[in-house]
Amino acid sequence: MRILQKTALIGLLALSSSSWTSSLWADEQGTTDSPGSQPVAVQVEDAEEKSAASAEERSAEPGRHVGPKVAVGNSVTLKAGQVAEAVVVVNGSATIEGDVEDAVVIVLGKGRVNGKVKGDVVTVLSDLELGPNADISGQVVRVGGSYRKDPGAQLRGEDAEVAIAGSLPGYAWFERNIFEGVLLRPLPPGLAWAWAVGIAFIVLHLVVLLLMARPVQACSETLRTRPVRSFFVGFLAYLLFIPLLVLLSWTVIGVPVLVCALIGASLLGKTAVYRVAGGQLLQQVGLGAADQPLLGWLIGTVVFYVLYMVPILGWVVWFILAPLGVGTAVTAAFAHFQRERVKPPGSGEGEVWPASGSPTAGSGLVANLGSPGTPPPISPAVPAAGVPLAALPPLSGTGALSLSSAELASLPRVGFWPRMGATLLDILLLGIICGMTSATGSFFLFLLAAYHIGMWGWRGTTLGGAVFGLRCVRLDGRALDWQIAVVRAIASFVSLAPCGLGFFWASWTSDRQSWHDIIAGTTIVKMPKPFSLM
């Protein structure tokens, strides 16, 4: 505390002494302007220039006193052989090669001391460097800023660093719980109050799952069939939340209703997200069906809470799930209200929320933006996905092995990892081409998009896809044309936006569709060996 008081006192003296010194120099030079006609920095600069000119005329000798050196918004240089009473610099730089009989004070600037200082060196939010010839009889007091000391520098007093934030009451708790805690991850392992909040949300999600089974089921179906729309609806909801609060601030009940609606949508949507994620994980590892509400929610909660404990990644996952959960609840609610509005008279109450596994129609957002987006049933004339390929007759006029677009859509679909392997091969091929031509990174991205659009529109696959036996097909049974190829390429950026979540979606759902597949109404199928892709 004594060091802080001394530092503050020296800083105030620096500011007052700079104004007094500049006025004194102006009077000695016969200045007739009013004291406020020029800035202090300009007056000090003019005084120093005139003093330096006078010193050159008198041929200054080593050891000569030059008085106090004061500068505000300017620099001070004390040459070797010169002796100053004190050096005070505010918002400037100081270079000291000579001797200082008293203190050196630097505020909001930088300084280099490579001479002898009989007093203290005090810096406030400034950078300080001690050269090899520095000899300081007093102490060095630093309040913020950087510090470099040459091994040859001599410091006879104390080297004290004053941490501004560290001196505040409760800073240690704040640093331990905030800076080293929840700022790194949503759920720090050793933070009791954070775990208490996390367990409270687990209890709330469990209550929502048990008491609101039908709304959770509806949100789960919406998440499976409309993940892209749900994510961007949630993103838009968070984006418009503050403006809506401002617009409703003049009402009495509008603000609390809006806040409660956001909290309710978040609880309901995240419960559905945990349930769907856990159910898909159970199905992937072969431990059970995906439609097990309680077990799926429990597994999903454990997985996501483990991710919440990972530094940085935990916040990435949280910020992805926040709009996804809210958007899922909002999208499901709008779908429910739409069904209620178009319900024919006399049809009865019926089911308010759709039952699990209810059939949905549509082949993607491009074909029908209002439908959930599951594949339509294939015509009876088209073989099902489980029919052996040997039973399929040749369909071309020449008798060569070929499949129609509808038959291609019935082939087994592939998930994320085969797609990733094919994409890596394509990137490697294009990277070699760009390396040979010295192309820039922006050109590589353009070439990658053009390559995929061209290959999808021409052969329905890429060179990497041909190696893995993959082909892009439409779900409505029609041939893949250039328009759909362009839409799918542009929609790939939608899958990339939430940290690539849309790409992984192809392995987490039974439809094996990524987000850009859902938008374009396409999927990737595994071609049998007798059929040529290229």
C-alpha positions as CSV (number, residue, x, y, z in Angstrom):
1,M,0.0,0.0,0.0
2,R,2.9,2.4,0.8
3,I,4.3,1.7,-2.7
4,L,1.0,2.5,-4.3
5,Q,0.6,5.7,-2.4
6,K,4.2,6.7,-3.4
7,T,3.5,5.9,-7.0
8,A,0.3,7.8,-7.1
9,L,1.9,10.8,-5.4
10,I,4.9,10.8,-7.9
11,G,2.4,10.6,-10.8
12,L,0.5,13.6,-9.6
13,L,3.7,15.5,-9.0
14,A,4.8,14.6,-12.5
15,L,1.6,16.1,-14.0
16,S,1.8,19.2,-11.9
17,S,5.5,19.8,-12.3
18,S,5.3,19.4,-16.0
19,S,2.8,22.3,-16.2
20,W,4.8,24.4,-13.8
21,T,8.1,23.8,-15.6
22,S,6.7,24.5,-19.1
23,S,5.2,27.8,-17.8
24,L,8.5,28.8,-16.2
25,W,10.5,28.1,-19.4
26,A,8.0,30.1,-21.4
27,D,8.4,33.1,-19.0
28,E,12.2,32.9,-19.3
29,Q,12.0,33.0,-23.1
30,G,9.8,36.1,-23.0
31,T,6.6,34.3,-24.2
32,T,3.8,36.8,-24.5
33,D,1.0,34.3,-25.3
34,S,-1.5,33.4,-22.7
35,P,-0.8,30.2,-20.7
36,G,-3.6,28.3,-22.4
37,S,-2.7,29.3,-26.0
38,Q,-0.4,26.3,-26.6
39,P,-0.5,22.7,-25.4
40,V,1.9,21.8,-22.6
41,A,3.7,19.3,-24.8
42,V,4.5,22.0,-27.4
43,Q,5.7,24.5,-24.8
44,V,8.0,21.9,-23.2
45,E,9.3,20.9,-26.7
46,D,10.1,24.5,-27.6
47,A,11.8,25.1,-24.2
48,E,13.9,22.0,-24.6
49,E,15.0,23.0,-28.2
50,K,16.0,26.5,-27.0
51,S,17.8,25.1,-24.0
52,A,19.6,22.6,-26.3
53,A,20.6,25.4,-28.7
54,S,21.9,27.5,-25.8
55,A,23.9,24.5,-24.5
56,E,25.5,23.9,-27.9
57,E,26.6,27.5,-28.0
58,R,28.3,27.2,-24.6
59,S,30.0,23.9,-25.6
60,A,28.7,21.7,-22.8
61,E,31.3,19.9,-20.7
62,P,30.9,16.4,-19.1
63,G,29.2,16.5,-15.7
64,R,27.3,19.7,-16.4
65,H,23.9,20.0,-14.7
66,V,20.9,20.4,-17.1
67,G,18.2,20.8,-14.4
68,P,15.0,18.7,-14.3
69,K,13.9,16.9,-17.5
70,V,10.1,17.0,-17.8
71,A,8.0,16.1,-20.8
72,V,4.3,15.5,-21.4
73,G,3.5,13.8,-24.7
74,N,7.2,14.0,-25.8
75,S,10.5,12.3,-25.4
76,V,13.4,13.0,-23.1
77,T,17.1,12.1,-23.8
78,L,19.8,12.5,-21.2
79,K,23.2,12.0,-22.9
80,A,26.2,10.5,-21.3
81,G,28.1,13.0,-19.2
82,Q,25.0,15.1,-18.4
83,V,23.5,15.3,-15.0
84,A,19.7,15.9,-14.4
85,E,18.0,16.6,-11.1
86,A,15.1,14.4,-12.0
87,V,13.4,12.9,-15.1
88,V,9.6,12.9,-15.4
89,V,7.9,11.7,-18.6
90,V,4.1,11.3,-19.2
91,N,2.9,9.7,-22.4
92,G,6.3,9.7,-23.9
93,S,9.7,8.0,-23.9
94,A,12.8,8.5,-21.8
95,T,16.4,7.5,-22.8
96,I,18.8,8.0,-19.9
97,E,22.6,7.5,-20.6
98,G,23.8,10.1,-18.1
99,D,23.2,10.6,-14.3
100,V,20.1,11.4,-12.4
101,E,20.4,12.8,-8.9
102,D,16.8,12.1,-7.9
103,A,14.0,9.9,-9.2
104,V,12.9,8.8,-12.7
105,V,9.2,8.6,-13.2
106,I,7.5,7.3,-16.4
107,V,3.8,7.3,-16.8
108,L,2.0,5.7,-19.8
109,G,5.2,5.5,-21.8
110,K,8.5,3.6,-22.1
111,G,12.0,4.2,-20.9
112,R,15.6,2.9,-21.1
113,V,18.0,3.5,-18.3
114,N,21.7,3.0,-19.0
115,G,23.2,5.4,-16.5
116,K,23.3,6.2,-12.8
117,V,20.2,7.0,-10.9
118,K,20.6,8.0,-7.2
119,G,16.9,7.9,-6.5
120,D,14.1,5.5,-7.4
121,V,12.8,4.4,-10.9
122,V,9.0,4.4,-11.0
123,T,6.9,3.3,-14.0
124,V,3.1,3.3,-14.3
125,L,1.7,1.3,-17.1
126,S,5.0,1.7,-19.0
127,D,7.7,-0.5,-20.5
128,L,11.1,-0.3,-18.8
129,E,14.5,-1.6,-19.9
130,L,17.7,-1.5,-17.7
131,G,20.9,-1.5,-19.8
132,P,24.3,-3.0,-19.0
133,N,25.6,0.3,-17.5
134,A,22.5,1.0,-15.4
135,D,23.3,1.7,-11.7
136,I,20.2,2.4,-9.6
137,S,20.8,3.3,-5.9
138,G,17.1,3.3,-5.0
139,Q,14.4,0.8,-5.9
140,V,12.5,0.0,-9.0
141,V,8.7,0.2,-8.7
142,R,6.6,-1.0,-11.6
143,V,2.8,-0.8,-11.9
144,G,2.0,-2.8,-15.0
145,G,4.0,-2.8,-18.3
146,S,6.9,-5.0,-19.4
147,Y,10.3,-5.1,-17.8
148,R,13.7,-6.2,-19.1
149,K,16.9,-6.1,-17.1
150,D,20.4,-6.7,-18.5
151,P,22.6,-9.0,-16.5
152,G,25.2,-6.2,-16.1
153,A,22.7,-3.8,-14.6
154,Q,23.1,-3.0,-10.9
155,L,20.1,-2.5,-8.7
156,R,20.9,-1.7,-5.0
157,G,17.3,-1.3,-3.8
158,E,14.2,-3.4,-4.1
159,D,12.7,-4.6,-7.3
160,A,8.9,-4.2,-6.6
161,E,6.1,-5.0,-9.0
162,V,2.6,-3.8,-8.1
163,A,-0.2,-5.9,-9.6
164,I,-3.2,-3.6,-10.0
165,A,-5.8,-6.3,-10.2
166,G,-4.1,-8.5,-7.6
167,S,-4.5,-5.8,-4.9
168,L,-8.3,-5.7,-5.3
169,P,-10.4,-7.4,-2.6
170,G,-11.6,-10.8,-3.7
171,Y,-9.4,-11.0,-6.8
172,A,-8.0,-14.3,-5.9
173,W,-11.4,-15.9,-5.8
174,F,-12.4,-14.2,-9.0
175,E,-9.2,-15.4,-10.7
176,R,-9.6,-19.0,-9.5
177,N,-13.3,-19.3,-10.3
178,I,-13.7,-17.2,-13.4
179,F,-10.3,-16.8,-15.3
180,E,-9.1,-20.3,-14.5
181,G,-12.6,-21.8,-14.3
182,V,-15.7,-21.1,-16.3
183,L,-14.0,-18.9,-18.9
184,L,-12.0,-22.0,-20.0
185,R,-14.9,-24.5,-19.9
186,P,-18.6,-24.5,-18.8
187,L,-18.0,-27.2,-16.2
188,P,-14.6,-27.1,-14.4
189,P,-13.9,-30.4,-12.7
190,G,-13.0,-28.9,-9.3
191,L,-15.5,-26.1,-9.1
192,A,-18.3,-27.0,-6.6
193,W,-20.7,-24.2,-7.4
194,A,-20.4,-24.9,-11.2
195,W,-21.2,-28.5,-10.6
196,A,-24.2,-27.6,-8.4
197,V,-25.6,-25.5,-11.3
198,G,-24.9,-28.4,-13.7
199,I,-26.7,-30.9,-11.5
200,A,-29.6,-28.6,-11.1
201,F,-30.0,-28.4,-14.9
202,I,-29.8,-32.3,-15.0
203,V,-32.7,-32.4,-12.6
204,L,-34.7,-29.9,-14.6
205,H,-34.0,-31.8,-17.9
206,L,-35.2,-35.0,-16.2
207,V,-38.4,-33.4,-15.0
208,V,-39.0,-32.1,-18.5
209,L,-38.4,-35.6,-20.0
210,L,-40.8,-37.3,-17.6
211,L,-43.6,-34.7,-17.4
212,M,-43.5,-33.5,-21.1
213,A,-43.0,-36.7,-22.9
214,R,-45.0,-35.7,-26.1
215,P,-43.4,-32.3,-26.6
216,V,-39.9,-33.9,-26.1
217,Q,-40.9,-36.6,-28.6
218,A,-42.0,-33.9,-31.1
219,C,-38.7,-32.0,-30.6
220,S,-36.8,-35.2,-31.1
221,E,-38.6,-35.9,-34.4
222,T,-38.0,-32.3,-35.5
223,L,-34.3,-32.6,-34.7
224,R,-34.0,-35.8,-36.7
225,T,-35.8,-34.5,-39.8
226,R,-35.0,-30.8,-39.7
227,P,-31.6,-30.2,-38.0
228,V,-30.5,-27.4,-40.4
229,R,-33.7,-25.4,-40.0
230,S,-33.6,-25.9,-36.2
231,F,-30.1,-24.7,-35.9
232,F,-30.6,-21.5,-37.9
233,V,-34.0,-20.8,-36.3
234,G,-32.3,-21.0,-32.9
235,F,-29.5,-18.8,-34.0
236,L,-32.1,-16.2,-35.3
237,A,-33.9,-16.5,-32.0
238,Y,-30.8,-15.6,-30.0
239,L,-30.0,-12.8,-32.4
240,L,-33.4,-11.2,-32.1
241,F,-33.7,-11.7,-28.3
242,I,-32.2,-8.4,-27.2
243,P,-34.0,-6.3,-29.8
244,L,-37.3,-7.9,-28.7
245,L,-36.5,-7.2,-25.1
246,V,-36.0,-3.5,-26.0
247,L,-39.2,-3.4,-27.9
248,L,-41.2,-5.0,-25.1
249,S,-39.5,-3.1,-22.3
250,W,-42.4,-0.6,-22.1
251,T,-44.9,-3.4,-21.3
252,V,-45.3,-4.8,-17.9
253,I,-45.5,-8.5,-18.7
254,G,-43.8,-8.8,-22.1
255,V,-40.2,-9.0,-20.9
256,P,-40.7,-11.8,-18.2
257,V,-42.8,-13.8,-20.7
258,L,-40.1,-13.5,-23.4
259,V,-37.4,-14.6,-20.9
260,C,-39.4,-17.5,-19.6
261,A,-40.2,-18.6,-23.2
262,L,-36.5,-18.6,-24.0
263,I,-35.6,-20.6,-20.9
264,G,-38.4,-23.1,-21.5
265,A,-37.4,-23.6,-25.1
266,S,-33.8,-24.1,-24.1
267,L,-34.8,-26.7,-21.5
268,L,-37.1,-28.6,-23.8
269,G,-34.8,-28.4,-26.8
270,K,-31.7,-29.5,-24.9
271,T,-33.5,-32.4,-23.4
272,A,-34.4,-33.5,-26.9
273,V,-30.8,-33.0,-28.1
274,Y,-29.5,-35.2,-25.2
275,R,-32.1,-37.8,-25.9
276,V,-31.4,-38.0,-29.7
277,A,-27.6,-38.0,-29.3
278,G,-27.7,-40.7,-26.7
279,G,-30.1,-42.8,-28.7
280,Q,-28.0,-42.6,-31.8
281,L,-24.9,-43.5,-29.8
282,L,-26.7,-46.6,-28.5
283,Q,-27.7,-47.6,-32.0
284,Q,-24.2,-47.0,-33.4
285,V,-22.5,-49.3,-30.8
286,G,-25.3,-51.9,-31.1
287,L,-26.5,-51.7,-27.5
288,G,-30.1,-51.0,-28.4
289,A,-32.6,-49.1,-30.5
290,A,-32.4,-45.4,-30.9
291,D,-35.9,-44.8,-29.5
292,Q,-35.3,-45.3,-25.8
293,P,-36.1,-42.0,-24.2
294,L,-34.8,-42.4,-20.7
295,L,-31.7,-44.4,-21.5
296,G,-30.9,-42.3,-24.5
297,W,-31.2,-39.1,-22.5
298,L,-29.0,-40.4,-19.8
299,I,-26.2,-41.5,-22.2
300,G,-26.4,-38.2,-24.1
301,T,-26.3,-36.2,-20.8
302,V,-23.2,-38.0,-19.7
303,V,-21.4,-37.6,-23.0
304,F,-22.1,-33.8,-23.3
305,Y,-21.2,-33.2,-19.6
306,V,-17.9,-34.9,-20.2
307,L,-17.4,-32.6,-23.2
308,Y,-18.3,-29.6,-21.1
309,M,-15.2,-30.3,-18.9
310,V,-12.8,-30.1,-21.8
311,P,-11.1,-26.6,-22.0
312,I,-12.2,-24.6,-25.1
313,L,-14.0,-27.6,-26.7
314,G,-16.6,-27.5,-23.9
315,W,-17.6,-23.9,-24.8
316,V,-17.6,-24.8,-28.5
317,V,-20.0,-27.6,-27.9
318,W,-22.2,-25.5,-25.6
319,F,-22.5,-22.6,-28.1
320,I,-23.5,-25.2,-30.8
321,L,-26.1,-26.8,-28.6
322,A,-27.6,-23.6,-27.4
323,P,-29.1,-22.5,-30.7
324,L,-29.8,-26.1,-31.8
325,G,-31.9,-26.8,-28.7
326,V,-33.9,-23.5,-28.8
327,G,-34.4,-23.8,-32.6
328,T,-35.6,-27.4,-32.2
329,A,-38.3,-26.4,-29.7
330,V,-39.4,-23.3,-31.7
331,T,-39.6,-25.3,-35.0
332,A,-41.6,-28.1,-33.3
333,A,-43.9,-25.5,-31.8
334,F,-44.6,-23.8,-35.1
335,A,-45.2,-27.1,-36.8
336,H,-47.7,-27.9,-34.1
337,F,-49.5,-24.6,-34.5
338,Q,-49.6,-25.0,-38.2
339,R,-51.3,-28.4,-37.9
340,E,-53.8,-27.0,-35.5
341,R,-54.6,-24.2,-37.9
342,V,-55.2,-26.5,-40.9
343,K,-57.1,-29.2,-39.0
344,P,-60.5,-29.8,-40.8
345,P,-63.7,-29.1,-38.9
346,G,-65.1,-32.1,-37.1
347,S,-61.9,-34.0,-37.1
348,G,-61.7,-34.1,-33.3
349,E,-58.8,-33.2,-31.1
350,G,-56.5,-36.0,-32.4
351,E,-52.9,-36.1,-31.5
352,V,-51.4,-32.8,-30.6
353,W,-47.9,-34.0,-31.0
354,P,-46.7,-36.5,-33.7
355,A,-46.1,-40.0,-32.5
356,S,-42.7,-41.6,-32.7
357,G,-41.8,-42.9,-36.1
358,S,-44.7,-41.2,-37.9
359,P,-44.2,-41.1,-41.6
360,T,-43.1,-37.9,-43.2
361,A,-42.8,-36.9,-46.8
362,G,-40.5,-34.8,-48.9
363,S,-37.1,-35.2,-50.4
364,G,-35.2,-32.2,-49.1
365,L,-35.6,-28.4,-48.6
366,V,-35.1,-27.8,-52.3
367,A,-38.0,-29.9,-53.3
368,N,-40.3,-29.0,-50.4
369,L,-39.3,-26.5,-47.7
370,G,-42.3,-27.3,-45.6
371,S,-41.8,-31.0,-45.3
372,P,-39.6,-32.8,-42.7
373,G,-37.3,-34.1,-45.3
374,T,-37.3,-37.9,-45.0
375,P,-37.0,-40.0,-48.2
376,P,-40.2,-40.8,-50.0
377,P,-41.2,-44.3,-50.5
378,I,-39.8,-45.8,-53.6
379,S,-42.1,-47.0,-56.3
380,P,-43.1,-50.7,-56.1
381,A,-41.3,-51.3,-59.4
382,V,-38.0,-50.2,-57.8
383,P,-36.2,-52.9,-55.8
384,A,-35.7,-52.3,-52.1
385,A,-32.4,-51.6,-50.5
386,G,-32.1,-55.2,-49.3
387,V,-32.6,-56.9,-52.6
388,P,-29.4,-58.6,-53.9
389,L,-27.8,-56.9,-56.8
390,A,-27.6,-60.2,-58.7
391,A,-31.4,-60.2,-58.9
392,L,-31.4,-56.8,-60.7
393,P,-31.7,-57.2,-64.4
394,P,-29.6,-55.1,-66.8
395,L,-31.5,-51.9,-67.5
396,S,-29.6,-50.4,-70.4
397,G,-30.3,-51.1,-74.0
398,T,-27.0,-52.7,-74.6
399,G,-27.3,-55.1,-71.7
400,A,-24.5,-53.5,-69.6
401,L,-24.9,-53.3,-65.9
402,S,-26.6,-50.0,-64.9
403,L,-29.1,-48.7,-62.5
404,S,-31.8,-46.1,-62.8
405,S,-31.8,-43.0,-60.6
406,A,-34.6,-44.5,-58.5
407,E,-32.7,-47.8,-58.0
408,L,-29.6,-45.8,-57.1
409,A,-31.5,-44.1,-54.3
410,S,-32.4,-47.6,-52.8
411,L,-28.7,-48.6,-52.4
412,P,-27.0,-48.7,-49.0
413,R,-26.2,-45.2,-47.7
414,V,-22.8,-44.3,-46.2
415,G,-22.0,-42.1,-43.1
416,F,-19.3,-39.6,-42.4
417,W,-16.0,-41.5,-42.4
418,P,-16.2,-42.9,-46.0
419,R,-17.2,-39.5,-47.2
420,M,-14.3,-38.0,-45.3
421,G,-11.8,-40.4,-46.8
422,A,-13.0,-39.5,-50.4
423,T,-12.8,-35.8,-49.6
424,L,-9.3,-36.1,-48.3
425,L,-8.2,-37.8,-51.5
426,D,-9.8,-35.0,-53.5
427,I,-8.1,-32.3,-51.4
428,L,-4.7,-34.1,-51.8
429,L,-5.1,-34.2,-55.6
430,L,-6.1,-30.6,-55.8
431,G,-3.4,-29.6,-53.4
432,I,-0.8,-31.1,-55.6
433,I,-2.1,-29.2,-58.6
434,C,-2.2,-25.9,-56.7
435,G,1.3,-26.6,-55.4
436,M,2.6,-27.1,-58.9
437,T,1.0,-24.0,-60.2
438,S,1.8,-21.8,-57.1
439,A,-1.9,-21.0,-56.6
440,T,-3.1,-19.0,-53.6
441,G,-5.4,-20.3,-50.8
442,S,-8.4,-18.5,-52.1
443,F,-8.0,-20.0,-55.5
444,F,-7.7,-23.5,-53.9
445,L,-11.2,-23.0,-52.3
446,F,-12.7,-21.9,-55.6
447,L,-11.1,-24.8,-57.4
448,L,-12.4,-27.2,-54.7
449,A,-15.9,-26.0,-55.1
450,A,-15.8,-25.9,-58.9
451,Y,-14.3,-29.4,-58.9
452,H,-17.1,-30.9,-56.8
453,I,-19.8,-29.2,-58.7
454,G,-18.4,-30.3,-62.1
455,M,-17.8,-33.9,-61.0
456,W,-21.2,-34.2,-59.3
457,G,-23.0,-32.8,-62.3
458,W,-21.0,-34.9,-64.8
459,R,-20.6,-38.4,-63.1
460,G,-22.4,-38.0,-59.8
461,T,-19.1,-38.6,-57.9
462,T,-15.5,-37.3,-57.6
463,L,-12.2,-39.1,-58.1
464,G,-11.9,-39.8,-54.4
465,G,-15.5,-40.9,-54.3
466,A,-14.8,-43.3,-57.2
467,V,-12.0,-44.9,-55.2
468,F,-14.3,-45.5,-52.2
469,G,-17.2,-46.6,-54.5
470,L,-19.4,-43.6,-53.5
471,R,-22.0,-41.8,-55.6
472,C,-24.2,-38.8,-54.9
473,V,-27.9,-39.4,-55.8
474,R,-31.2,-37.6,-55.4
475,L,-33.9,-39.1,-53.1
476,D,-36.8,-38.3,-55.4
477,G,-35.5,-40.8,-58.0
478,R,-34.5,-38.2,-60.6
479,A,-31.0,-37.8,-62.1
480,L,-28.6,-35.5,-60.3
481,D,-28.3,-32.3,-62.5
482,W,-26.1,-29.2,-62.3
483,Q,-28.6,-27.2,-60.3
484,I,-28.7,-29.7,-57.5
485,A,-24.9,-30.0,-57.6
486,V,-24.6,-26.2,-57.2
487,V,-27.1,-26.2,-54.3
488,R,-25.3,-29.0,-52.6
489,A,-21.9,-27.3,-52.9
490,I,-23.2,-24.0,-51.5
491,A,-25.1,-25.8,-48.7
492,S,-21.8,-27.5,-47.6
493,F,-20.9,-24.2,-46.0
494,V,-24.1,-24.5,-43.9
495,S,-22.8,-27.9,-42.6
496,L,-19.4,-26.3,-41.9
497,A,-20.8,-23.2,-40.0
498,P,-21.5,-24.9,-36.6
499,C,-17.9,-26.3,-36.4
500,G,-18.6,-29.0,-39.0
501,L,-21.6,-30.5,-37.1
502,G,-23.6,-30.8,-40.3
503,F,-21.0,-33.1,-41.8
504,F,-21.0,-35.5,-38.8
505,W,-24.8,-35.6,-39.0
506,A,-24.5,-38.2,-41.7
507,S,-23.3,-40.8,-39.1
508,W,-25.8,-39.9,-36.3
509,T,-29.1,-40.4,-38.2
510,S,-30.7,-43.4,-39.8
511,D,-31.2,-41.5,-43.0
512,R,-27.4,-41.0,-43.4
513,Q,-27.8,-37.4,-44.6
514,S,-25.6,-34.5,-43.8
515,W,-27.2,-31.0,-43.5
516,H,-26.3,-30.1,-47.1
517,D,-27.9,-33.4,-48.2
518,I,-31.1,-32.5,-46.4
519,I,-31.1,-29.1,-48.1
520,A,-30.4,-30.5,-51.6
521,G,-32.5,-33.6,-51.2
522,T,-29.5,-35.9,-51.8
523,T,-27.5,-38.6,-50.1
524,I,-24.4,-40.7,-50.7
525,V,-24.7,-44.4,-51.5
526,K,-22.3,-47.3,-51.8
527,M,-22.1,-48.6,-55.3
528,P,-21.6,-52.4,-55.9
529,K,-18.3,-53.5,-57.5
530,P,-19.8,-54.6,-60.9
531,F,-20.9,-51.0,-61.6
532,S,-18.4,-48.5,-63.0
533,L,-18.4,-45.0,-61.6
534,M,-16.1,-43.3,-64.1
